[in-house]
Amino acid sequence: MYKGLIERYKDYLKDIYCQNIITLNEGNTPFIKSNGLKDIIGNCNLYFKYEGLNPTGSFKDRGMTAAITKAVADGSKNVICASTGNTSASAAAYSARAGIRCIVLIPEGKVAMGKLSQAIVYGADIVQVKGNFDQALNLVKEAAKRLPVTIVNSINPYRLEGQKTAAFEICDDLGKAPDYQFMPVGNAGNISAYWKGYKEYKANIVIDNLPKMMGVQAAGAAPIVEGRIIENPETIATAIRIGNPASWDKANTALQESQGTIDKVTDDEIMEAYRLLSSREGIFAEPASCASLAGLIKYAKNHDLSGKTVVCILTGNGLKDPDTAMKRNIILKNISADINDLMDVLS
Ligand SMILES: *Cc1c(COP(=O)(O)O)cnc(C)c1O
């Protein structure tokens, strides 16, 4: 049976592979061909990597199996992270499985309900910070100097090691690397991880091409696009509501080496992509994830992608954020339990 990504890609995870792997069989997520968007994006071969189907509903599980496995192997009994939501859900789940304590710092009032409920049920110590993610991460770094805790944010290098396996899966499914990969960028760990993965597969001659890495930030939280720290980032896509990305330099390297670009999309463009993805493709992804498709739609307006193989990374599950879904114009038809009433509303 499938035993998770550390077992599957152990040849590429030699520092992490060990006897006691902490896993929920993460990874191995669906790679889905798009068939409903040709009128908008033209004739490219578009695929979605649906990371929302990881065990806690986001790609963070790839990094967390690696970070928690390593923390436990090194004897750590406490882990800590700052989170816009998904990191805390994932850290809490893998810590529960490992039987260690998990402390999460979240920006007050800015975490989607599904994510917070996960951290609660998995039994994390949850600390709400009056401040944003960047401030919470600074607190985490300070706390780790004073307490015996392992940081499991993406500044933990094992996180990126785990996350790079998503690039391997895409290549294994396609038989090559895509021409373009669009993905949301928040703290910028994931874009750095994918690029590392693609480069390792090329170095081992599993693939002979590399994709252009196309980062997408939310317009109200676009520090890399604008080349400056954003003090008060704002966007409906809370998972990428970050003003000072921890992996800024690594992301710039990925963009330069791959000859990719990074652009920003408005919340309206994100919500349009959210609507298209769910209503035309049958895929429910959280707003931050939809930034990838919004970025592709924007790019395709001025660039011909005919015949190109393009992948959009859908980083998290739409069920994480029911509030955003319920804000859409909801048209429920109400009837009594009577077949004539039913016929009336359906005619
Ligand atoms: C964490 C997260 C991101 C951003 O990833 P970074 O590595 O911080 O750039 C995007 N989408 C979702 C759903 C996330 O949970």
The ligand as an SDF file (V2000), in Angstrom:
LIG
                    3D

 15 15  0  0  0  0  0  0  0  0999 V2000
    0.5750   28.2160    3.0020 C   0  0  0  0  0  0  0  0  0  0  0  0
   -0.3460   28.3800    1.8650 C   0  0  0  0  0  0  0  0  0  0  0  0
    0.0150   29.1020    0.7060 C   0  0  0  0  0  0  0  0  0  0  0  0
    1.2970   29.8450    0.5910 C   0  0  0  0  0  0  0  0  0  0  0  0
    2.4290   29.0240    0.5740 O   0  0  0  0  0  0  0  0  0  0  0  0
    3.8530   29.6810    0.9080 P   0  0  0  0  0  0  0  0  0  0  0  0
    4.7730   28.5420    0.9850 O   0  0  0  0  0  0  0  0  0  0  0  0
    3.6730   30.3690    2.2290 O   0  0  0  0  0  0  0  0  0  0  0  0
    4.1460   30.6380   -0.1720 O   0  0  0  0  0  0  0  0  0  0  0  0
   -0.8730   29.1400   -0.3540 C   0  0  0  0  0  0  0  0  0  0  0  0
   -2.0690   28.5270   -0.2850 N   0  0  0  0  0  0  0  0  0  0  0  0
   -2.4490   27.8340    0.8060 C   0  0  0  0  0  0  0  0  0  0  0  0
   -3.7890   27.1840    0.8090 C   0  0  0  0  0  0  0  0  0  0  0  0
   -1.6060   27.7470    1.9110 C   0  0  0  0  0  0  0  0  0  0  0  0
   -2.0160   27.0630    2.9840 O   0  0  0  0  0  0  0  0  0  0  0  0
  1  2  1  0
  2  3  1  0
  2 14  2  0
  3  4  1  0
  3 10  2  0
  4  5  1  0
  5  6  1  0
  6  7  2  0
  6  8  1  0
  6  9  1  0
 10 11  1  0
 11 12  2  0
 12 13  1  0
 12 14  1  0
 14 15  1  0
M  END
$$$$
